[in-house]
């Protein structure tokens, strides 16, 4: 995963991403008053939060969608979603249209 940068989080909770152009494929994770910014298109397995951002759905609908297209993968107790399976599903939908 290519980390684009770690940003200090101001008290107001605002994020400044002046150097990053493709904001639609970014995921920001806050930890210890810092935010890690990573590109979702470089990750194969997505967490539930990343899945929500990637497909633009809320948590319940995103999880239901991931299960319905068989993108859910269990690794130990973690539940991750295969981005390649999601992309394949959308590509097939575009071809059928």
N, C-alpha and C positions, 0 to 999 in steps of 0.2 A: 504494500500500500504506500502510495506516495503522499506523505504529509506535506501540505502546502505551507503550514506555519502554525505556530502557537501564539494566540493573541491574549493579552491581558483583558480581563472583563471589567469594564468600569462598574461602579456601584449601581448605576441605573440599568445595567443589563444590556447595554447597546453593544453591538458587534460592528467593528469597522473592517471592511474587506475591500479596501481601495485597490489592492494589487491583484485581485482575483476577478476574472472576467466571467467565467461560466458559473454563475451563482446557482443555477437550477440543478446542478449535479453535485452540490457540496453537502456534506454532513458535518455539523458542528457538535462536539461532545464537550460538555463543561465538566471539569474536575479540578479541585483545588484552586479555584479562582482563575483558572486558565481554560481556554477553549481550544480544542484541537480541531483543525479543519482538514477534512479528507475528501477526496473525490470519490463519489459513489460508483462512477463508471470504471474505476480501477479495482473494485472489490468484487469478488465472486459470491461470497455469502453475506447476506444482509440480516441485521437484527430486525426486530419488529419496528423499532423507531425508524430505522433506515428504510425499511420496506414502505412504511407510511409515506415518507418523503418521496421515495422513488416513484411510487404509483399514484401519489396524490390523493390518497384515501385516509379516512380515520382509522384508528386502531382496529376496531371490530371488523370493519369491511375489508381492510387490508389483510388481516389474518384469514378471514373467510375466503378471500380471493386467492391467497397463496395456497391454501389447502385445496381449493377447487381445481387449480391447474397443476397440482402435484409438485409444487415448488418447495414445499416444506421439507426440511432435513433436520433430523434430530442427532445431535452430537452430545452424548452424555445427557445431562438435564437441559441443555440449551436447545432452543428451537430457532433455527436459522432458515433463511429463504434463499434459494438458488437464483441469482440474478440471470444466469444464462437461460434457465427454464422460463423465467418471466419474459425476457426478451424474445425467446422463441415463440411464446404464446402471442405476444403482440405482433410479431412478424407474420405469423399465420393468420391473424385477424386482418391484417392489412392486405394480404394476398387474397383472402376470401371476399373482401369488399369490392 
